[in-house]
Structure formats: structure tokens, C-alpha cells
Amino acid sequence: MEEEIGVTGIELNEECKYYSIEIDEALQKKRFNMLYTGQFDGRIRFNLEDVADIRWISPTVLRDWMSRRRVDFTEGFVNCFSYYSKHK
């Protein structure tokens, strides 16, 4: 979080653990993942060398976007958001 968005010193809550298999450029990637949530009320400093685009949208708008244009998202993000939605 510090490197990508400049956030430090917050308490993270483990939401879930899950296993995923993703295909990326003909490579099969098997991963164990952990999903954390946290609250931050401060200035976010995006690392523009690592972050291509920034948008603040609601989960409802995000679900609609993913259903219309799944190609806009990595498989890993779609999997993570699916697990997040089930646990929230």
C-alpha cells in the first residue's frame, strides 16, 4: 500500500483466503490469496509510475462495468472482487 498509494499505519482486517487459477498470456498461475480490508481517512498519494488510471466508483457501478466489459479487468481482480462481494 505504501509503494502504490502512499498509505501506511492502518490496521488491516483479514476477510478471507482463497485459491485461484489464472491464465495469463498462455501461462497458468496457481495462487493462494488473502483479502484484507482497512479504513483510511487521509491523503492518498498514487505512484503515477505504477498506477495507470484512478477512478472512485461504487461497487454497484463496478459490477455493472465488469458485466459489460470484463476485458477491461484482470482475472485476478475479478476473482478478488467476487470474493470481496461474498464476504461483505
Secondary structure, 3 states (H helix, E strand, C coil): CHHHHCCCCCCEEEEEEEEEEEEECCEEEEEEEEEEEECCCCCCCCCCCCCCCCCCCCHHHHHHHHHHCHHHCCHHHHHHHHHHHHHC
